[in-house]
Amino acid sequence: MEREQSEIATAYNDWAETYDTVENRTRDLAAEMLRQLNLNLDGRRIVEVGCGTGRNTTWLAERSADIVGLDFSEAMLARDRTRVSDPGIRFVQHDVSVGWPLAAASADVVIAMLILEHVEHLQPVFKEAARVLSRGGQFFVCELHPVLQLLGKQARFTNARTGENTLVTAFIHRTDDYLQAADAAGFELLSAVDVHDRNGEGDLPRLLSLHFQRPTLMRTGAVS
């Protein structure tokens, strides 16, 4: 597991150089979904899981009180730090599959986009999201759709130094896997959307968009 996480971090370090400049419909469509979602961000404390180069951090910073960006790629974080200069933003290099270095109930919104395919076990991530969220807090997840994963699709890029086509280690998660992990962590599902590239019949969904809420009154056995 540690070896796989190290390989993923290395891949994203290599990808950082071209991540913002090469056409990537999956990346861009996920950003569109975030902007279309009716999240109340004004004055809120946000945790951005897998913040990457900051393509979404800049947009979030215009709307929130403070942001903590977590990412295990130092090269990605370096670009995020260059892109976003705001005293209300803190970047932390961290593997989100293990306990997050954040206090309980320290956030109002957690956002995880295009990162959970690289996490083998979902439940620890959902439990940490529930722990750091205040009651009533929201959790937005947007990932490569399970249908595409089952067809062999995964994050990939051309290494700018070597010219090699690089596949980033990924783990298949079905929709039920996300929903079961969320339920075990005490979340309520607000919406689940299959996101397509275009309107019309016949095309496969590219993304799975999930919007959860941590209930105001917690269920027995859920994260307190």
C-alpha positions in Angstrom: 0.0 0.0 0.0 2.8 2.5 0.9 4.6 1.6 -2.3 1.5 2.2 -4.4 0.9 5.6 -2.7 4.5 6.5 -3.3 4.1 5.6 -7.0 0.9 7.7 -7.3 2.6 10.7 -5.7 5.6 10.4 -8.0 3.3 10.2 -11.0 1.5 13.4 -10.0 4.8 15.1 -9.4 5.7 14.3 -13.0 2.3 15.3 -14.2 2.4 18.7 -12.5 4.4 20.3 -15.2 1.7 19.8 -17.9 -1.4 19.2 -15.8 -2.9 22.7 -16.4 -1.9 23.1 -20.1 -2.8 19.8 -21.8 -6.5 19.3 -22.8 -8.3 17.2 -20.2 -12.1 16.9 -20.5 -12.4 15.0 -17.2 -10.6 17.7 -15.2 -12.6 20.5 -16.9 -16.0 18.7 -16.5 -15.4 18.1 -12.8 -14.6 21.8 -12.3 -17.9 22.6 -14.1 -19.8 20.4 -11.8 -18.3 22.0 -8.7 -19.3 25.5 -10.0 -22.8 24.3 -10.8 -23.5 22.7 -7.5 -25.5 24.7 -5.1 -22.9 24.8 -2.3 -23.1 27.5 0.3 -19.5 28.6 0.4 -19.8 32.2 1.6 -17.7 32.6 4.8 -17.3 28.8 5.1 -14.3 26.8 6.1 -13.3 24.4 3.3 -11.1 21.4 3.1 -10.1 20.6 -0.5 -8.9 17.0 -0.7 -6.5 16.5 -3.6 -6.2 20.3 -4.3 -3.6 19.7 -7.0 -2.4 22.7 -8.9 -5.1 25.0 -7.6 -7.4 25.2 -10.6 -10.4 25.0 -8.2 -8.7 26.5 -5.2 -8.6 30.0 -6.8 -12.4 29.8 -7.4 -13.1 28.6 -3.8 -10.8 31.3 -2.3 -13.1 34.0 -3.8 -16.0 32.6 -1.9 -14.8 31.2 1.4 -13.4 32.3 4.8 -10.5 29.9 4.8 -9.3 26.8 2.9 -7.0 23.9 3.8 -5.7 22.1 0.7 -4.5 18.5 1.1 -2.4 16.8 -1.5 0.3 14.1 -1.5 2.1 15.6 -4.5 4.7 18.3 -3.5 5.0 19.4 -7.1 1.3 19.9 -7.5 1.2 21.8 -4.2 4.1 24.0 -5.3 2.1 25.1 -8.3 -1.0 25.7 -6.1 1.1 27.9 -3.8 2.3 29.9 -6.7 -1.2 30.3 -8.2 -3.0 31.2 -4.9 -1.6 33.8 -2.5 -4.1 34.3 0.4 -3.5 34.3 4.1 -6.7 32.3 4.5 -5.3 29.3 2.6 -3.1 26.6 4.0 -1.5 23.8 2.0 -0.6 20.5 3.6 1.3 17.6 1.9 -0.6 14.6 3.1 -1.8 11.2 2.1 -5.6 11.5 2.5 -6.1 7.7 2.9 -4.8 8.1 6.5 -5.9 10.4 9.3 -6.0 14.0 8.3 -4.0 16.5 10.3 -7.1 18.6 11.1 -9.2 19.1 14.2 -12.7 17.6 14.6 -15.5 19.9 13.4 -13.0 22.3 11.9 -14.7 22.5 8.5 -18.0 23.3 6.9 -17.4 21.9 3.5 -15.2 19.1 2.3 -14.5 18.7 -1.5 -12.8 15.7 -3.1 -12.5 15.7 -6.8 -10.7 13.1 -9.0 -8.7 11.7 -6.2 -10.6 8.8 -4.7 -9.8 6.5 -7.7 -6.3 6.6 -6.3 -7.5 5.5 -2.8 -7.9 1.8 -2.3 -10.2 1.9 0.7 -12.9 4.6 0.7 -14.3 4.2 4.2 -11.3 5.9 6.1 -11.7 8.9 3.8 -15.4 9.2 4.5 -14.8 8.8 8.2 -12.2 11.5 8.2 -14.5 13.8 6.2 -17.3 13.2 8.7 -14.9 13.8 11.6 -13.6 17.2 10.4 -17.0 18.5 9.3 -19.3 20.4 11.6 -22.8 19.1 12.0 -24.8 20.0 8.9 -21.5 20.2 6.9 -21.4 19.1 3.3 -19.2 16.7 1.4 -18.9 16.9 -2.4 -17.3 14.0 -4.3 -16.7 14.0 -8.1 -14.9 11.1 -9.6 -14.3 9.2 -12.8 -17.5 7.2 -13.4 -17.4 3.5 -12.3 -18.7 2.5 -15.8 -15.6 4.0 -17.4 -13.4 2.4 -14.7 -14.8 -1.0 -15.5 -14.0 -0.4 -19.2 -10.4 0.2 -18.2 -10.3 4.0 -18.1 -8.1 5.7 -15.6 -6.0 8.8 -15.0 -3.1 9.0 -17.5 -0.8 11.6 -19.0 2.3 12.0 -21.2 5.4 12.5 -19.2 7.0 15.8 -20.4 10.5 14.5 -19.7 10.3 11.0 -21.1 7.5 11.2 -23.6 6.0 8.1 -22.1 2.3 7.5 -21.7 1.9 7.0 -17.9 -1.0 5.3 -16.2 -1.6 6.4 -12.6 -2.4 3.6 -10.3 -6.2 3.4 -9.7 -8.7 1.3 -7.8 -12.2 0.6 -9.1 -15.0 1.9 -7.0 -18.6 1.2 -7.8 -21.4 3.7 -7.0 -22.5 1.4 -4.2 -19.0 1.5 -2.7 -19.2 5.3 -2.3 -22.7 5.1 -0.9 -21.9 2.4 1.6 -18.8 4.2 2.8 -20.9 7.4 3.2 -23.6 5.6 5.1 -21.1 4.0 7.4 -19.7 7.4 8.2 -23.1 8.8 9.0 -23.7 10.9 5.9 -27.0 11.6 4.2 -27.1 11.6 0.4 -28.4 14.8 -1.1 -27.8 14.0 -4.8 -26.2 11.5 -7.1 -25.7 12.4 -10.7 -24.2 10.6 -13.7 -22.4 13.3 -15.5 -22.3 13.1 -19.3 -20.2 15.0 -21.8 -23.2 16.0 -23.8 -27.0 15.9 -23.8 -28.7 13.0 -25.6 -29.0 9.3 -25.5 -26.3 6.6 -25.9 -23.2 8.2 -24.5 -21.6 6.8 -21.3 -21.3 9.0 -18.3 -17.8 10.4 -17.7 -18.2 11.4 -14.0 -20.1 10.4 -10.9 -21.1 13.4 -8.8 -22.2 12.8 -5.2 -23.3 15.4 -2.7 -23.6 14.4 1.0 -24.5 16.1 4.2 -23.5 15.4 7.8 -26.8 15.4 9.7 -27.5 18.0 12.4 -28.6 15.2 14.6 -26.3 12.2 14.4 -27.5 8.6 14.2 -26.5 6.1 16.9 -23.2 4.6 15.9 -22.2 7.3 13.5 -19.2 9.5 13.8 -19.9 12.1 16.5 
